[in-house]
Amino acid sequence: MKKNSKIRAMKLAGLVTALVIMATGVAYAALQSQQIKLTGNTIQTASANLLLSTDGTTYASTLTGYSFSGLVPGGPAVPAGGQKIYIKNTGNAPLSLRMFVGSTPINPDSVDLSKVSVIITPISGGTAQTATLQSLISSQATGGITLNTPASLASGSSTGYNLSISMTADAINGASASISGIDFIFTGVATI
């Protein structure tokens, strides 16, 4: 008999528990609102786009480069004053500018590319940057060297640089040398 009353007590406790759970569920459902929706959302990034010019007027994504001739190893950079390039941000995000050389140049005279320097001077003023041709080739794997001026190119803005080339006296061994197929690549990374 004691066993039967334990069983009845357990059944009663189970029944009370079930009723409490059902009552709570019913009360919860009665307090829950209907679903409302915010549909058709779209997530879109800003755009990053650069164009290049040699005259600051006509821009394109690819231009024919310059011939930096008459260079005397150990002498001043050529040309005096540099060759002009302009970069325009046609995207809608501010960009930090970077530069690298896209592939290994044709170097039949075995010029030491670590002794050939590219001097990048901002037309608007600021400190010139110097990078070796070899460092520009190597930096392709990491996205290039960061151009310091401007720190960020605003959407719709443009900036200009003078490019010149120099090399140390011991960069070549012989009466003359030539390096060709040098593709300077400029890219922009969105800044906040």
Phi, psi and omega in degrees: 000323177298323180294319180294321181289330175293318180295317179297320180295320179292320178295318180296318179296319178296319179294317178298315179299313180299318179295321179295316180297316180294320181294320179294315179300317179294319180294319179297313180298327181289337182262358183272134179280170173288162178282140172238154190230146168244099192255163173068028180292152177228141174244125183222137179279167169290168179252147177238119182208133178239150171229157187238147179215153173257349181239356180078007182239308182258119185248148178209169179275341178219133176227153174288135183279192185255163171254115179265086187252166179078017182289128176256117178305129182088352181265190181290161178293149178237151347286161176300128182089339175085167174264134185276138168224147179234140179238130180241134176270106180259005174275189179244019175239142173294143186232140168271127185272142178227159183218141173206172174259127190289336179202166180292125181293164175282122189225067185293340183261011177054045175294137176286104186294342177281355179246010175253125184249141173253122181255123183247110184246121178297131179294324183282000182106160183123176185279134176291146175249143177237132177223142177285155178300321179296319179293327177291325176293312182294328184286352178302322182297335182249012177094005177096176176274146179278129174279127188284333183236122354283160178295328178210131179262114183293155176303133180082356182264162175227161177217158182231154179223153168254126178255131173221163186232141173221165174211153179286160182299331183262018180287335180234163175228098182148185184281334179198169179204158180217141174233132180223176180069033180269114179253108175279122182250132176244140180217163180231140177245129182301137177246161182260000000 
